[in-house]
Amino acid sequence: ATAPAPGSLSAAPCGTSAPSRARAQCPTSAMPSHKSFKTKKILAKKARQNRPLPHWIRMRSGNTIRYNAKRRHWRRTKLQI
């Protein structure tokens, strides 16, 4: 049997029930993501909003504002878009 080429993927193609290490080698160009510019802008805004509170805000408010109450976790709360 001949050995596979140095840059080739494993025997299982992308998207099959192959082991996780074979899936990690799949090129990203094989699974493209198609989103409109409007959706991309909304996702970018939500990513900017989803950050911790700056420390200077805590100093300015006398530590009355302690955390970002509107923080969102990617797995717990989904965006309705």
C-alpha positions as a Markdown table, in Angstrom:
| # | Residue | x | y | z |
|---|---|---|---|---|
| 1 | Ala | 0.0 | 0.0 | 0.0 |
| 2 | Thr | 1.2 | 3.5 | -0.7 |
| 3 | Ala | 1.5 | 6.2 | 1.9 |
| 4 | Pro | -0.8 | 9.2 | 1.6 |
| 5 | Ala | 0.5 | 12.5 | 0.4 |
| 6 | Pro | 2.1 | 14.7 | 3.1 |
| 7 | Gly | -0.7 | 17.4 | 3.0 |
| 8 | Ser | -3.7 | 15.1 | 2.5 |
| 9 | Leu | -6.5 | 14.5 | 5.0 |
| 10 | Ser | -7.3 | 11.3 | 6.8 |
| 11 | Ala | -9.2 | 8.5 | 5.1 |
| 12 | Ala | -12.6 | 9.8 | 6.4 |
| 13 | Pro | -13.9 | 12.8 | 4.6 |
| 14 | Cys | -15.1 | 16.0 | 6.4 |
| 15 | Gly | -18.6 | 15.8 | 7.9 |
| 16 | Thr | -18.6 | 12.1 | 8.5 |
| 17 | Ser | -18.5 | 10.2 | 11.8 |
| 18 | Ala | -14.7 | 10.2 | 11.9 |
| 19 | Pro | -12.7 | 10.6 | 15.1 |
| 20 | Ser | -12.3 | 14.1 | 16.4 |
| 21 | Arg | -8.7 | 14.4 | 15.4 |
| 22 | Ala | -9.7 | 13.8 | 11.7 |
| 23 | Arg | -12.3 | 16.4 | 11.9 |
| 24 | Ala | -9.8 | 18.9 | 13.3 |
| 25 | Gln | -7.8 | 18.6 | 10.1 |
| 26 | Cys | -10.7 | 19.6 | 7.8 |
| 27 | Pro | -9.9 | 22.8 | 5.9 |
| 28 | Thr | -12.2 | 25.7 | 6.8 |
| 29 | Ser | -12.8 | 26.4 | 3.1 |
| 30 | Ala | -14.7 | 23.1 | 2.8 |
| 31 | Met | -17.4 | 24.3 | 5.2 |
| 32 | Pro | -18.2 | 28.0 | 4.3 |
| 33 | Ser | -20.5 | 30.2 | 6.3 |
| 34 | His | -22.9 | 32.3 | 4.3 |
| 35 | Lys | -24.4 | 35.3 | 6.1 |
| 36 | Ser | -25.7 | 38.6 | 4.9 |
| 37 | Phe | -24.0 | 41.9 | 5.7 |
| 38 | Lys | -26.9 | 42.9 | 7.9 |
| 39 | Thr | -26.6 | 39.7 | 10.0 |
| 40 | Lys | -22.8 | 40.2 | 10.2 |
| 41 | Lys | -23.2 | 43.7 | 11.5 |
| 42 | Ile | -25.7 | 42.6 | 14.2 |
| 43 | Leu | -23.3 | 39.8 | 15.3 |
| 44 | Ala | -20.4 | 42.2 | 15.4 |
| 45 | Lys | -22.4 | 44.6 | 17.6 |
| 46 | Lys | -23.5 | 41.9 | 20.0 |
| 47 | Ala | -19.9 | 40.7 | 20.2 |
| 48 | Arg | -18.8 | 44.2 | 21.2 |
| 49 | Gln | -21.5 | 44.5 | 23.8 |
| 50 | Asn | -20.7 | 41.2 | 25.3 |
| 51 | Arg | -17.6 | 42.2 | 27.3 |
| 52 | Pro | -16.9 | 42.8 | 31.0 |
| 53 | Leu | -17.2 | 46.2 | 32.6 |
| 54 | Pro | -14.2 | 48.5 | 32.2 |
| 55 | His | -12.3 | 49.0 | 35.5 |
| 56 | Trp | -12.5 | 52.8 | 35.2 |
| 57 | Ile | -16.3 | 52.6 | 35.3 |
| 58 | Arg | -16.1 | 50.8 | 38.7 |
| 59 | Met | -13.8 | 53.6 | 39.9 |
| 60 | Arg | -16.0 | 56.4 | 38.6 |
| 61 | Ser | -19.2 | 54.9 | 40.1 |
| 62 | Gly | -17.6 | 54.2 | 43.5 |
| 63 | Asn | -18.0 | 50.5 | 42.9 |
| 64 | Thr | -21.8 | 50.7 | 42.8 |
| 65 | Ile | -21.8 | 49.1 | 39.3 |
| 66 | Arg | -19.8 | 45.9 | 39.8 |
| 67 | Tyr | -20.5 | 43.8 | 36.6 |
| 68 | Asn | -22.2 | 43.9 | 33.2 |
| 69 | Ala | -25.7 | 42.7 | 33.9 |
| 70 | Lys | -26.4 | 42.2 | 30.2 |
| 71 | Arg | -23.5 | 39.8 | 29.7 |
| 72 | Arg | -24.5 | 36.9 | 27.4 |
| 73 | His | -23.0 | 33.4 | 27.3 |
| 74 | Trp | -22.9 | 31.8 | 23.8 |
| 75 | Arg | -24.3 | 28.5 | 24.9 |
| 76 | Arg | -26.9 | 29.6 | 27.5 |
| 77 | Thr | -28.7 | 32.5 | 25.7 |
| 78 | Lys | -29.1 | 32.5 | 22.0 |
| 79 | Leu | -29.6 | 35.6 | 19.8 |
| 80 | Gln | -32.9 | 35.8 | 18.1 |
| 81 | Ile | -31.6 | 36.5 | 14.6 |
